[in-house]
Amino acid sequence: MSEADDNTTEGAATAAPRRGPMGRGPMAGAAPVEKAMNFGPSLKRLLGRLRPEWFQIISVTILAVIGVVFSVLGPKLLGQGTNIIFEGVVSAQMPAGATKEEVLEQLRSSGQGQLADMLSSMNLTPGQGIDFAALGSVLLGVLALYLAASLFLWLQGFVLNGSVQRTVYRLRQDIEVKLNALPLSYFDKTQRGELLSRVTNDIDNVSQSLQQTLSQALTSILTVIGVMVMMFTISPLLALVALVTIPLTLLITVIIGKRSQKLFVDQWKHTGELNARIEETYTGHSLVKVFGRQQETNDEFTEKNEELYGASFGAQFVSGIIMPAMMFVGNLVYVAIAVIGGLMVASGQMSLGDVQAFIQYSRQFTQPLSQLGSMANLLQSGVASAERVFQLLDAEEQSPDAEAPAEAAPAPAAPARAGALAAASARTEPARADSGRTAPGEGSGRLVFEDVCFRYAPDKPLIEHVNLVAEPGHTIAIVGPTGAGKTTLVNLIMRFYELDSGRITLDGTDIATMTRAELRGRMGMVLQDTWLFGGTIRENIAYGRPGATEEEILAAAQATYVDRFVRALPEGYDTVLDDEAGNISAGEKQLITIARAFLAQPSVLILDEATSSVDTRTELLVQKAMNALRSDRTSFVIAHRLSTIRDADLIVVMENGQIVEQGTHAELLQEGGAYYRLYNAQFEAPALEGEEGAA
């Protein structure tokens, strides 16, 4: 915009100053201050977004329970296999034909009572070796259990993956809807890179965290429960020893988690700030080189990169301590179980297979606890990103449209618009006769400002008690010094901001009672800063009115003299523009944006210094096309070069947010007021320069 300062200078109370060469326009506000992480409510809200997937979540839980049951039964069966092997080896060393009781009595009588106690709990058949048939059945059973467990756990992961991706899909949709509902003031105060980081990096991190933690957390919790049940059925004493792990695990996780959570919040905050810096530098790379600020830009990047490195390293290092700490606790419990279990086998209170199974269960018990601890860093990182996304979703939206919106008088029909385009493209020197103009009050596009007041900051007035009438078919030029409120005035017409008091009517209807879509559908706006998207020239022009025919697109291009340079391009209207539209000149970019606005054929046309990037000869051609196309349409022209608006029907002079003069070019010059001073100021300097050169 030619007057971005209207949106920044006047609104500076809500935006912090920027450093470096890249601070410009309404995107120059600083990133919002990061709030302290509120882990519990944010996690609850994140999990609440899975509510539409309740059936799939139940299915996932059932599949996980079945898979875990099969998985925890495996060590018990393997323990039976160990008993079969050990009992077979011991039985083979006993005299054949003797009974178990006789062998035990002989051992006790020979002073080997402890060995007899150990063997008393075994199923021994003296003289008989290993029962390979029974052993084979056990091993096949274990194989079947593990295969079934793997299948059910794979199905659980498959279903959960779909649920998580659909949840993130809905989250992205909500973000898209939210961005369209946010007021312009939000984007004035937020760096573009910071905003992009929230809708890309943070959402991706939320998706990754949910994907990696939900499945593993559910499986780990169920495994802990299942293993605990199996351990109590084998030995309550050893189970109590294993339970010591739980409070130690919770204590370690809480202590370390509190320290790492703040670091994860800082990590994602610095990520957003670094992305904002990179985006700014890339967008303005030419400006950086022109002013020789590469070193300063590199220094600022290095500073932000080091901040991100420090936060990321600290978060990963602190949270990474959890897993080794869990393994240390698990190893201590493992040693205690091995010692106590060995003593119980020696005393005949447990079989060797049960001890083996219990040791396996102790591993299965401590492993999921360690996994839960190690998942804390993923979960903390994901919740930190989720809170940043929720802050965006919770941002205050623009005021909603009226429940029963009013409609302004209908705009000209599409065939008439197409006819106007065709007529404009056929004329080289279109005349603008007053006799052919629609009488005031008729047609569409009559805009009236009634005691309009507006301010960006409550304590800093800007627009004060403005009254203005713009008749259909008239051109209203708005002039004044920088910061006078010119661009703010047209932003109020578009309802980018809401009025503090007063009202603006379009064809007798208060625009505040219309839907924004209806209002902006009647408007066409061409800014000083061009915006073209990656696509063909035809697609960029057609953006002004979806569904426009090829003839209408060509007519708009011819009317705005786009056709002249497009036909010189090798691929014509199929020429693909890159993101920066670097393959065409600045003037050609502006012509395309003007053609796009002309194709829309709005009731009200707003030109914010729209011809500033066009050369003098092309500007004259565009002005002629404008004269032909603005018949029966109100045109607001914000201009700094007063020579371009001499023929305006009404010139409005603004100072400090107020209209100080209104009239035609001749009338205002005759009055000798503010316009007279502005006009002379623009032509005195060239005259003086000419005199100095002649001297």
Buried (B, 14 or more C-beta within 10 A) or exposed (E): BBBBBBBBBBBBEEBEEBEBBBBBEBBBBBBBEBEEBEBEEBBEBBBEBBEEBEEBBEBBBBBBBBBBBBBBBBBBBBBBBBBBBBBBEBBBEBEEEEEBEEBBEBBBEEEBEEBBBBBBBBEBBBEEEBBEEBBEBBBEBBEEBBEBBEBBBEBBBEBBBEBBEBBBEEBBEBBEEBBEEBBBBBBBBBBBBBBBBBBEBBBEBBBBBBBBBBBBBBBBBBBBBBBBEBBBEBBEEBBEBBBEBBEBBEEBBEEBBEEBBBBBBBBBBBBBBBBBBBBBBEBBBEEBEEEEBEEBBEEBBEEBBEBBEBBBEBBBEBBBBBBEBBBEBBEBBBEBBBEBBEEBBEEBBBBBBBBBBBBBBBBBBBBBBBBBBBBBBBBBBBBBBBBBBBBBBEBEBBEEBEEEBBEBBEBBEBEEBBEBBBBBBEBEEBEBEEEEBBEEEEBBBBBBBBEBBBBBEEEEBBBBBBEBBBBBBBBBBBBBBEBBBBBBBBBBBBBBBEBBEBBBBBBEBBBBBBBBEBBBBBBBBBBBBBEBEEEBBBBBBBBBBEEBEEEBBBBBBBBBBBBBBBEEBEEEBEBEBEEEBEEBBEBBBBBBBBBBBBBBBBBBBBBBBBBBBBEEEBBEBBBBBBBBBBBBBBBBBBBBEBEBBEEBBBBBBBBBBBBBBBBBBEEBBEEEBBBBEBBBEEEEEEEEEEEEEEE
